[in-house]
Amino acid sequence: MTNSEKSPSGIAYPDDLALLKRVYDRICEERGIRAGSSEAEQLATRAMDLFGMGIFEEDALYKNLA
């Protein structure tokens, strides 16, 4: 669902998860965030929240998380 449609169910499909992971990994690398840390958990939660709000574009997710 990398288009502008909103998922009324909030379900993230495989392509959506890959997009979220790319953004998450990029920010973790840039900030030196360790996997499993509370900061990483907060970042993942925020990414899913943004997705649930209908933000599906990679650039928009990054800008809202970075």
N, C-alpha and C positions, 0 to 999 in steps of 0.2 A: 504494500500500500504506500508506495513512495509518491503517490500523486496527492492532490489536494483534497481528496475525499476524507471525511472523518469516519472513523470506525465507531459506530454506535455501541458496539460491544466492548471496545477497548482491546480487542484481540490483536496481538502482534504475530504476524505470520513470519515464516522463515526469512523472507527478504527484508522485512521490517527489523527482525532481530539482528541480521547482518549489518544493516544500516546503523542501528543503535550501538552495536559493538564497535564498529569503525569509529564512530564519534567518541564513544567511551574510551577506547584504546588510545586514540589521538590525544585526548585531554589528559589521560593518566600519564602518558609518555611526556607530554609537555610540562606537566606539573610535578613529575616524579612521584606520582601517587602509587603506592604499593597495592597489589591485589590483596583483597581480604581486609584491608584497613577500613576503619570507620569512614574515612574520607571517600574511599572507593565505593562503599555501600551507599553513602549519601549521593554521590554522583550518579550511580545507577538508578537510584530511586527517583531522583530529579529527572533523569532522561525518560524514564517510564511515565512520570507525571506529565511531562511535556507531550509525549506521544499520545497519551490519553486525552490531552486537551486538543489534539488535532494537528500537532506540529510534526509533519512527516518529511520535510525537506532536510537534507543533510546540513546544508549551510545554516538554516534557521535553527536547527537543533544545536549545532556547534556554537553559534553566536549566543544562544540563550543559556548555554552551559559554561562557556569559557569565561 
